[in-house]
């Protein structure tokens, strides 16, 4: 019975130790997150200029050439729209 009591006490101490360490990890992680959000500036992301829906001449020529090669001249590009 002594061995069983010793095994149970070692198991309880081990489980409490693991619980305490996990509690420290979560607490320190949350503290670091709160401090970094409070004192570090937020990164400003520049807004991209609106892109025209019309493709450039080079893009139009490349698409037209690719379709011409793929269909061996049987198809024509009439309209290009972005999906």
C-alpha positions, 0 to 999 in steps of 0.5 A: 500500500505504501508504494501505491500511495507514493505513486499517487503522490508523485502523479499528483505532484507531476500533474500539478507541476505540468498544470502550473507550467502551462498556466505560466506559459498562457499567462506570459503569452497573454501578457506579451500580447497585451504589452505589444498591442499597447506599446508597439505601433500597428503596421500601416498597410498602404492602400493599393491604387484601384486597378483598371479592369481593362488589361494592358496592350501587352497582356491583351497581345499575350492572351491573344497569342496564347489562344491563337497557338492553342486553337491553331487559329480557329478562335478569336479573342473578342472580350477579356474580363476579370473573374 
